[in-house]
Amino acid sequence: MEKGERSLGEAINELRSKVAELSNFVEIYSIATRNSIMFNLDRKGDFISAKKGDSPLREIEGKSFLSVLKEGERKKAAENFMRCLEGERVSTSVETKDGKTFNVVAMPTTDAGTEGIQGIAMEETRRGEFEELFDAIGEAMCISDLLGNIEMANRPFSSLLGYENIKSKNIFDFIDDASSPEIREGVREALAGRRQKKEAYVVAADRTKIPVEIEISEVNGMELLFRITETRYRNRIEREIEEISEKKDERLQDFKEKLSMISELDGKTSLQDLYDAAIRTIMKFFDANSCFIGMFSEGEFNIVAYHGDKPSDVPVDGIMEAASKNGLYEIYGEENHVYAPLSVHKKVTGAIGLKLDSELSDEDVMLLKILAMYFAKSAAYVSSEFSLKSYRETMSRAVEGMYRTTFDGKIVKVNPAFARIFGYEGREKELKKINAENLFLNPEDRKKFIGILERDGVVQHFETKYVTRNKKVIFGRESAWIINDSNEKMIEGMFQDITHEMKMEEDARFYNSLLRHDIYNKNEIAIGYIGLLKSSDLSEKERKIIDKAVRAITEGNKLIETVKKLEIIREKKEMSNINIDNIMKQVIEHYAEEARKRDIKISYEPSGAIVMGNELVEDIFSNLLKNSIEHSYGQHIKIYAKDDDEGWSIFMEDDGVGIPEEEKNKIFQQGWKGQGSTGSGLGLYLVKKIVDGFGGKIWVESGEDEYPEGCRFVVWLKKGGIATKKNRSEIIGNESRVARVRW
């Protein structure tokens, strides 16, 4: 080590013993963390200087430190300030006016004859899903900054040491003095990229010294991960082995070596390496014919590694029952099978299975239990370490914008893609100062978005217009869900810029509409010219040819009308009250002459039904009635309606030939045509699309078991409001739109 350089352990030691040299510690600490603020206060409590990293905070220089704090925090802060001036080292947390929480370490200093205070403030970070996984691990673990100041500790860590609040403490606050040099050396090695394991004593809240093994890892060059395993249980086992070893030295030495091999599972850094090492260990220890490791994932039991025959049937219920009793699940007979549950924090995570020639001895049962315990905890540890790295990498590399906000719109966290989409790349601090509502072109859309989220707990594919930093309007698609972060409800979501996609769709719709309009008009002109030709002297054969041409053009126009209506179904979402009696009156009047020509009698029973829909409701019953008149070959068509709690069922019955059983599931498909039909095959397909768009249902009943008299179509639509004189004009159905298209 070159002259002038100091190790991490030495920096911590000097922090505790040499208050006057705090500025050196602040310099090291600022390099090690991105969110630390170094500050100096005079005796009046005004900022002499403050900087975050290498950036001076000019805006607070000369101001009282109390002015940046939340009102409820100021009394406590003033008391700590006075204690610090009197010579105490103060470690506390404060909340600023903008709602941020900082962990603060401060102490008195004398600089060029001026008495005051120097200190560090570090903003608390939140890790969401990773915190939950970290807390669920059964072994004591904590994460600190590069100087050992604890940022996060799980429940087993707090339980082992007997403290309720671990944050703001240093890892060396819990290390026995005799063990501290060894652990400091371990920290130095870990910072150099070499994971360390050290035996030491930690001191609990009741001053009890606990023998432990401490594993130290450096994470992403930003933090230290400490894993603490209590060795009293292992030491007790070893002592018991030593007592027996006088009689069975050879066997016990073998058992010790096996325990040592099991402990080596802790050193694996990937799940696959861990699985492979465990399989090799099992085959070596137990002389098994075959073995496997299975893990639970999303409720499913999956084999992740095996040797020999891959099992096809694993008794999961038996394994779960054995886990509740802290035992093994053993099946002995023609084939011998033993299953060892894998558990972490009383949660079953998987199982180890063996196929054997003979029963396990008591010694092997004990060994298998120890192996299962070590493997389960090692797998949880490797998964948690990978989760922390993956969480950060996912946020930074994702193409989609990812964010976290409060319900009132405070932006807590965004990834680079989100900042780039909204024009805040390199200006993330500026982005976090604005309210999420200001990213919406229409703030009411944010309120609608929040309403859906509060009602359903999740929002999927919410599309609207947003505005970027330079006031450019973009189209966005947003999905979000609710999470709990430090017992506070937060919104986490993903954002996609779909401006280009929407522009292409808009262009396609325009050209599609323009094309239909032009073709329709040209067809009408063609029909006019053919009409003029028909009035001249033509033979009967020539007139029939002209009639066929007119019919072909007319069918083409009808097809254009159908396509237009399908587009209306896709685009038009608004619905209002529809009077079914008025609709039926218009539809029946339109087809009355066609029914009379075929000697068909149409009857309708008025019901007063009001349903939710739009002008396309008329097309439903126009198509159904036209279909019945042309294809039923019956003499009577009866139409009536019945209501239930939520909607109306409208029945259209005929006494015709019915529909064959094999055709009933096909009639609503695109392109289906009845025998002898010359239509486009879109009529009933259009009907189904309209009904689905209204949130309704349609089905057909025909045949001996359903409706033996002929055929019955049933349309169910949601109930609308009650028609009154005041809202009568809102009810669609007073004007006939049968077979008409408005361009």
C-alpha positions, 0 to 999 in steps of 0.5 A: 500500500502506497504512502498516504493510502488507508484501508477501509478498516483503518478509515472506520477505526479513525472515524471512531477514535479521531473525531477531528479527522472526520473530513478524511472519512467524508471524502472516502465515504462520498466516493463509496456512495452516490447519495451522500452529502458532506456538510459543514455548519457554524455554531449558529447552525448555518451551512458553511458549505455542502456538496453532493459528490463533487457538486457544491449545493450553493442554494443552501449555503448561508441558510439554517439547517433547520430551514430544510427540515420538515417542521415536525423534525426541527425540535429533535434536530435542534437537540441533536445539534446542541449535543453535537456542539457539546462534544457528542458524536450524533447518529440519527435520521431526519426528514426534509421538507420535500419528504426525503429521509436521510441518515445523518452522522455528525460531530464537532470539529475545529477548522482554522479556529472556527468551531462548528459541526461536520457531517454526512447525510445519506438518502435512504434507498428503497428496493421493493421486491428485493427487500421482501425476498431478502427478508424471507431468507432464513439466515442473518444477512445485512447490506452496508455501504463500503464503510460498514454502515448498515443500510438494510438488515433482514429479520434473522439478523435483528433476531440473532442480535436482539435489536429492533432497529439496526439501521444507522449502526455500523457492522463493527458495532456488533463485532467483538473487539477481539474479532474486529481485526480479522473482519477488517482484513476480510472487508479489505479482501472482499473489496478486492473482489475476493469473497471471504469467510471468517470465524468471529464472535458477535455481541448481542444486545444482552452482551452475550457473545455468539460464535458465528461465521461471517461471509463478506461479499462486495456487490457491484462495487457499491455495497458490502453483503454480510452473511452471518451463520451461527456456529453453535449448532454446528459446534454442538454437533462437532462436540458430540462427534468428538465425544463418540470419536474415542470409540469410532475414530475412523467413522467420525473422521469420515463424518467430519469430512462430509460435514466439511464438504457440505459446508463448501456448498456455501461457496457456489456463486450460481444456482447451476453450480450449486445444483451440480455440486449437491448432486455429486455430494449426494451420490458420493455420500449415500451410494444412491442408484439415482437422485434428484433435486426439485424446486417449487416455482409458481406453485409447480414442482420442477426437477432442476438437476438429477443423476440416473433416472429422472423421476416421473412421479414425486409424492409432493403431499408426503414431502409437505407432511414430512416438512411439517414434522421436520423429518424425511419422507421414506418409502421402503419396499421393492424400491427404496425412496427417501425424500428430504424437504428443503425449507427456508424460514419455515417455507418449503422450497423444494426437495432432495430425492434418493433411490436406494438399495437399502434403508438409510442408517441413523447416521445417514439420516442425520447427514441428509438432513444437514445436507438439505438444510445447507443446500436450501439456505445456500440456494436462497442466498445465491437467488437473493444475490442474483435478484439484487443484481438483476433488479438493477440491471433490468431497470438500467437496460430495459427498453421500456420506461420503468418507474415508481411513483406515489399515489399523489404523483411524486416520482420516486424512481425511473430507469434510463429509458423512461427519462429518455422517452420524456426528454429528461436524459441526464436531467433525472433530478429535474424529472423527480421534481415534477408531479407525474400528473404533469406528464399527461397532456390532459391531467384528467387522464391521470385521475382516470388512470388512478381510479382504475388502479385503485378499483382493480389493483392493476391497469393494463395498456392504458393509452392516452397522450403525454407531453415531454420536457420540450412540450412535444405531444406523444402517444403512450401505453402504460401498465401499472400495479400497486406495491408496498414499499416500506409499508407505503402503497406505491405505483410501479409501472411500465411505459411504451412510446407508441407515437409511431405506431399510432401514426401508422394506424391513423394513416391506414384508417384514413387511406382505408376510409378514402378508398371505400368512399371512392369505390362506393361513389364510383359504383353508384355512378356505374349503376347510374350509367347502367340504368341509362343503358337499360332504358334503351332497346335491349333484348331479354338476354341483354337485360338479364346481363345488365341486371346481374351487373347491377346486383353485383355492384350492389352487393359490392356496396353492401360489403363496403357498408359492412366493413365500415360498420366493423370499423365503427365497432372497433373505434366507437366505445360510447354507449347510450340508452337504446329503445328496443320497441322503436328499433323493432318497429323500424326493422319490421317496417323495412322488411314487411314487403319482403316478408309479404312476398314470401307469405311470412307473418312477423309478430312482435310483443312490445316490452319497453326494453331499454338496453345499452348500445349505439346506432349499430343495435339496429344492424343486429336485428336487421341482419337477424330478421333478413336472415330469417326471412331469406333462409328459414323457409318458415311461415311465422317469425315471432319476436319478444323480450324478457329481462333479468337483473342485469339485462334483456334477452331478445328472442327471434323465433321462426318455424322453418327448417332449423339449423343442423347441429354441426353448423350451429358453432360455425354460423357466427364465423367470418365467411360462413354462408348457408347452403345456396347463399350468394351473400358475403358471409359477413352478416352473422359475423357482423352481428356477433362482433356488434353484440360482443362490443356491447358486452352482450351475448348471442347464441342460436337454439335449434333441434329437438333438445333446444327448439324443435319448432325451427330456429331461435336466436337469442340476444342478451344486452345490458340494461340501460336507464329508464326513458323519461321525457327529459332524456327521451332525445338521448335514446337512439331508435327514433330514426331509421338507419337500416341499410344506410351508411353515413360517410 
